Amino acid sequence: MEKKGGKPIDYEKIAKMESFRQLSRKKNAFLWTMTVIFFVLYMLLPVLTSYTKILHQKAIGEITWVWFYSFGLFIMVWGLAHFYVGRANKFDKEAKEIIEEYERGAGQ
Amino acid sequence: MSLTSIVMFLAIVVVTLYITYWASKRTTTASDFYTAGGGLKGWQNGLAISGDYLSAASFLGIAGSVALYGYDGFYFSIGYLVAYLVVLYIVAEPLRNLGKFTLADMITARFEMAKVRGAAALSTIVIVLFYMIAQLVGAGALIQLLFGIPYWVSVLIVGVMMTIYVLFGGMTATSWVQIIKAVLLMFGTVVISFLVLLKFDFSIFRMFSEMATATDAGEAYLNPGLLYTNGINTISTLLALVLGTAGLPHILMRFFTVKDAQTARSSVIWATWIVGIFYVLTIFLGFGAAAFVGKDTIVAANPAGNMAAPLLAEELGGDILFAFVSAVAFATILAVVAGLVLSGASALSHDIYGQIIKKGKITEKQQVMAARIGSLVISVISILLALGAQTLNVAFLVSLAFCIAASANLPVIIYTIYWKRFNSNGAVWAIIGGLITALVMVAVSPNVWNPEPGKAIFVGTPLVTLTNPAIISVPVGFICGWLGTILSREADVVKYNEVEVRAQTGISVNEVSH
């Protein structure tokens, strides 16, 4: 981010801008939805292994479903990590536009 | 101790000391000392995060657990990895945008009060000390086994090395020790995994079908239930693993070594791949050790299974691979404890001395001096504690550190960034509430009390059956933060505007990281 020639930043003004409110809402909705999803999928593992026998059944040869579920969680981590980067790059662009909008307003 | 071992051991010492010498010439300001000037690239920091994170508990501990308990040993690998999604989605970028050197900096970006900073520094120091004792006691025992030197000498060697890295080379030396260690560790793990797969003709199916009969547990080895039989306990442990990472001071500190949120993001991606691939490979290390070394030999060398990976290396690759893996284990320990010293010193010297006692009125030169003295103090305390704790079973301390991090640090981090109504009273309550609950519940747990003499620290009946209290202490941390907030009228909407704007956009990050 560029510095603004030593002028103090009016955070309150940015915080009240409609474009910023929208970005903040969108970003938080995205973060927390995804977090709930991966958290539930992860915590389901010990619940299923402790209270059911579903994952103890053999899937292919001697490999039981629990290994597939576990490996699925690994794939989920890598997948969601890259998914996050894609979304975050978009958010960065919007944040930059918001700052530019603020600077235009502040310059007048 | 063979000649190959001595050569590789010395090579690690010489290379890391040279790096420290090189780094010492670039360490003049407090920012150099704590954050390597904030100039690390994404891949460098990603490797350093991996080097910081893959402790001896991961490398030797998980390989040993998988070898002895099959699938149940693998739970840790999954939890430790999924934790990075919490770091990436919730914590990394706002932390980079708001903080300077420490977790307390980030929280006090919103509540500039000594009590908040003090509470955050306290929980950091407690976590660092627990984690460090576990690492140092483990290191002493391990080096004793690997190289045949007495326990106290081993602890002193590790202790002196970590002190030198941090004292002279600060974060620059620590980061590069971690980067080199991560590369060596990955190389060693890939080589062993390759040799294990070779034995199974590169067929995963063949590996699993042989493992179904290779151990005396039979097919049960390939299913959950050999180690964890209590459902609530399993859930609680896995909860601590996934939420703890995002509150571990030495991991959080790594996000201040990069220039902006984008670089913080890319370093987590790097770390996710490296750490993830490593954890997949722990299956091969564990299965290989169970099949080719055998449970009896592993347990005879160390009851917790810590020698599984080195013994497997010896079995498959002879003396040279054994020496290499032992040297890697040594480097692993050094990299992790150096990171811990640095994060402990930052809480002690920057938060408590510089910001609370001196109220920030401290010159650059004094800051660096304070940082060095703080590192020395943290090092000496932890070496002394480790020397005294030789006979204690400290394996539970690592998961306890994760539990405290999840209970005391994570709630306050989340509230500070995302909850408008949150206030300083809530911040102190969240930290202290989570910290005390976790500590008290462990103090009355089966880790500390066992009716049979020698099984735990004290002889007696534990008050709770949970070995890891996360399932209680994490919610308590969140509830305390909420209660403390609503019981106080204080609210700071103006300051929250600033925090929200900075966290979401990264504006003014130059000012903070300066």
Interface residues (C-beta under 8 A of the other chain):
Chain A: M1 K3 I9 Y11 E12 I14 A15 K16 F20 L23 S24 K27 N28 L31 M34 T35 F38 F39 Y42 M43 L45 P46 V47 T49 S50 Y51 L55 H56 I60 G61 E62 I63 T64 V66 W67 S70 F71 L73 F74 M76 V77 W78 L80 A81 H82 Y84 V85 A88 D92 A95 I98 I99
Chain B: Y71 F74 Y75 I78 G79 L81 V82 Y84 L85 V86 L88 Y89 I90 E93 I204 F205 F208 S209 M211 A212 E219 L222 N223 P224 G225 Y228 N230 G231 T234 I235 L238 L239 V242 D260 A261 Q262 R265 S266 V268 I269 T272 W273 G276 Y279 V280 Y418 V494 N497 E498 E500 V501 R502 Q504 T505 G506 I507 S508 V509 N510 E511
